Amino acid sequence: SQHAQFVPDIGTEWLVIDLGSTNGTKVNGTRIAAPARLTSGDVVGIGGMTWRFVGPTSRIGRRTR
């Protein structure tokens, strides 16, 4: 099933949208009820998983391995 969606916003910004998941989607520990704009370093929680969002203009985002 689908829990959340990450979508590009104006310029280089991104939004996360909860798709009605049972456990919800959290940004920095707060459950979201509306689309939330992400800032580099934000922690997104979906179910039992968490991710740290790294924006495309972040120094970390420019690294390659």
C-alpha positions in Angstrom: 0.0 0.0 0.0 1.0 3.6 -0.3 1.6 5.7 2.8 3.1 9.0 1.7 4.3 10.8 -1.4 7.2 13.1 -1.9 6.6 15.7 -4.6 8.7 18.6 -6.0 7.4 22.1 -5.2 8.5 25.5 -6.4 12.2 25.7 -7.4 14.2 23.1 -5.5 11.8 22.6 -2.6 10.0 19.3 -1.8 6.7 18.4 0.0 5.7 15.3 1.8 2.0 14.3 1.7 0.4 11.6 3.9 -1.9 9.5 1.8 -4.3 8.5 4.6 -2.0 5.9 6.2 -3.1 4.3 9.4 0.0 5.3 11.4 0.4 8.7 9.7 3.4 10.5 8.4 5.6 12.5 10.8 8.0 15.3 10.1 10.5 16.0 13.0 8.3 13.9 15.3 5.0 15.7 14.5 2.2 14.0 12.6 1.2 15.9 9.6 -2.4 16.6 8.5 -1.6 18.6 5.4 1.3 18.6 2.9 4.5 19.6 4.7 7.4 21.5 3.1 10.7 19.8 3.8 13.9 21.5 4.8 17.3 19.8 4.5 17.9 17.9 7.7 14.2 17.2 8.5 13.5 13.7 9.7 10.5 12.0 8.1 8.8 9.0 9.7 6.5 6.7 7.8 5.4 3.5 9.7 8.4 2.1 11.5 11.0 3.7 9.1 12.6 7.1 9.4 14.6 9.1 6.8 16.6 12.3 6.9 15.7 14.6 4.0 18.7 16.1 2.3 17.8 18.9 -0.1 19.3 19.1 -3.6 21.3 22.3 -2.7 22.7 20.7 0.5 26.5 20.1 0.6 25.6 16.4 1.5 23.3 16.2 -1.6 26.2 17.1 -3.9 28.4 14.3 -2.7 28.8 11.2 -4.8 30.3 7.8 -3.9 
